[in-house]
Amino acid sequence: MEAPEAAAAAAVDGDDGKRQKGSWYAVGERAVLVPYLREHVPRYHEWMQDPALLEATASEPLSLDQEFEVHRSWTLDPLKHTFIVLDKELIQGEFVVGNPHTEAMVGDVNIYMNDPDDMQLAEIEIMIAEQKSRGKGLGQEVILMMMAFAVEKYRIHTFRAKISDSNTASLKLFRKLGFKDASYSAAFKEVTLEAPAAELPLASPLTIGSW
Ligand SMILES: CC(C)(COP(=O)(O)OP(=O)(O)OC[C@H]1O[C@@H](n2cnc3c(N)ncnc32)[C@H](O)[C@@H]1OP(=O)(O)O)[C@@H](O)C(=O)NCCC(=O)NCCS
């Protein structure tokens, strides 16, 4: 029998098993999701110097070299899929497939198939790092796009989010979308929320293409 990791890796490769991981992009109403490329790393690294963002995402500060190394490991990890979020209003000219459009990068979204008992369950994380792009519906749209992509490409049936109990904005966002509290860790002061894909108002049909 095929190992769950191998099955997930095959799913990540795409329908025909030939496409490269990380080669997808998706176009929404307000946001475009593009692969996390090396060109995005310096700005991403600047974001992750902000104590508030480090706390909200439960991350540790890294050097730029370490950030490049993390980027490389994410790129190679078949169980993790990361997109950089572009704010359409900030794209200079038209969106061009293959252009990293660093001028418009405002955050990231990722899924991680990290439950060894269920490789079709994905943990989802979202960050709209740029203050100027918050509060205009990008976070909500991006989560729905990411989940629609994950259902279509990796056949994910359940999504999970782990959110600090002090992160009111994020808790409100996920609960608004239909996520229900599944457990609470007093040690980490963290709420785990879950939602079956079938019960979510996913962005569909999703405009996607390969890079
Ligand atoms: C949480 C976050 C992703 C929200 O992104 P956003 O683009 O500003 O959110 P949206 O404009 O799409 O808002 C959607 C919903 O989220 C909730 N929300 C967003 N910001 C909020 C805030 N400051 N206070 C309370 N609720 C908020 C609301 O329910 C809102 O819906 P409504 O406008 O109908 O009330 C963003 O603030 C962020 O990235 N924060 C830092 C990183 C983080 O906390 N990541 C989550 C870790 S799991």
The ligand as a Tripos MOL2 file, in Angstrom:
@<TRIPOS>MOLECULE
LIG
   48    50     1     0     0
SMALL
NO_CHARGES

@<TRIPOS>ATOM
      1 C1         -6.5200   38.1100   10.9150 C.3       1 LIG1
      2 C2         -6.2300   38.7100    9.5470 C.3       1 LIG1
      3 C3         -5.7880   37.5930    8.6120 C.3       1 LIG1
      4 C4         -7.5160   39.3590    9.0060 C.3       1 LIG1
      5 O1         -7.2710   39.7870    7.6630 O.3       1 LIG1
      6 P1         -8.1050   40.9810    6.9880 P.3       1 LIG1
      7 O2         -7.8270   40.9930    5.5450 O.co2     1 LIG1
      8 O3         -7.8290   42.2370    7.7280 O.co2     1 LIG1
      9 O4         -9.5950   40.5020    7.2840 O.3       1 LIG1
     10 P2        -10.9070   40.8050    6.4250 P.3       1 LIG1
     11 O5        -10.9180   42.2460    6.0320 O.co2     1 LIG1
     12 O6        -11.0210   39.7910    5.3440 O.co2     1 LIG1
     13 O7        -12.0480   40.5700    7.5000 O.3       1 LIG1
     14 C5        -12.8600   39.3950    7.4980 C.3       1 LIG1
     15 C6        -13.4500   39.1740    8.8720 C.3       1 LIG1
     16 O8        -12.4150   38.9650    9.8340 O.3       1 LIG1
     17 C7        -12.7940   39.5480   11.0980 C.3       1 LIG1
     18 N1        -11.8490   40.6210   11.4120 N.ar      1 LIG1
     19 C8        -10.8480   41.0800   10.6170 C.ar      1 LIG1
     20 N2        -10.1450   42.0310   11.2560 N.ar      1 LIG1
     21 C9        -10.7160   42.1830   12.4670 C.ar      1 LIG1
     22 C10       -10.4290   43.0020   13.5910 C.ar      1 LIG1
     23 N3         -9.4080   43.8600   13.5860 N.pl3     1 LIG1
     24 N4        -11.1940   42.8620   14.7020 N.ar      1 LIG1
     25 C11       -12.2100   41.9730   14.7310 C.ar      1 LIG1
     26 N5        -12.5390   41.1660   13.6880 N.ar      1 LIG1
     27 C12       -11.8010   41.2770   12.5730 C.ar      1 LIG1
     28 C13       -14.2060   40.0730   10.8980 C.3       1 LIG1
     29 O9        -15.0970   39.0240   11.2320 O.3       1 LIG1
     30 C14       -14.2330   40.3560    9.4080 C.3       1 LIG1
     31 O10       -15.5270   40.2930    8.8680 O.3       1 LIG1
     32 P3        -16.4990   41.6010    8.9580 P.3       1 LIG1
     33 O11       -15.7260   42.7100    8.3340 O.co2     1 LIG1
     34 O12       -17.7020   41.1680    8.1690 O.co2     1 LIG1
     35 O13       -16.7590   41.8040   10.4110 O.co2     1 LIG1
     36 C15        -5.1500   39.8250    9.6530 C.3       1 LIG1
     37 O14        -5.5270   40.7790   10.6120 O.3       1 LIG1
     38 C16        -3.7780   39.3030   10.0100 C.2       1 LIG1
     39 O15        -3.0820   38.7400    9.1850 O.2       1 LIG1
     40 N6         -3.3360   39.4690   11.2670 N.am      1 LIG1
     41 C17        -1.9890   39.0950   11.6730 C.3       1 LIG1
     42 C18        -1.6050   37.6510   11.4730 C.3       1 LIG1
     43 C19        -2.6000   36.7000   12.0770 C.2       1 LIG1
     44 O16        -3.1420   36.9410   13.1300 O.2       1 LIG1
     45 N7         -2.7840   35.5800   11.4120 N.am      1 LIG1
     46 C20        -3.6480   34.5300   11.8560 C.3       1 LIG1
     47 C21        -2.8620   33.4890   12.5630 C.3       1 LIG1
     48 S1         -3.7810   31.9910   12.5180 S.3       1 LIG1
@<TRIPOS>BOND
     1     1     2 1
     2     2     3 1
     3     2     4 1
     4     2    36 1
     5     4     5 1
     6     5     6 1
     7     6     7 2
     8     6     8 1
     9     6     9 1
    10     9    10 1
    11    10    11 2
    12    10    12 1
    13    10    13 1
    14    13    14 1
    15    14    15 1
    16    15    16 1
    17    15    30 1
    18    16    17 1
    19    17    18 1
    20    17    28 1
    21    18    19 ar
    22    18    27 ar
    23    19    20 ar
    24    20    21 ar
    25    21    22 ar
    26    21    27 ar
    27    22    23 1
    28    22    24 ar
    29    24    25 ar
    30    25    26 ar
    31    26    27 ar
    32    28    29 1
    33    28    30 1
    34    30    31 1
    35    31    32 1
    36    32    33 2
    37    32    34 1
    38    32    35 1
    39    36    37 1
    40    36    38 1
    41    38    39 2
    42    38    40 1
    43    40    41 1
    44    41    42 1
    45    42    43 1
    46    43    44 2
    47    43    45 1
    48    45    46 1
    49    46    47 1
    50    47    48 1
@<TRIPOS>SUBSTRUCTURE
     1 LIG1         1 GROUP 0 **** ****
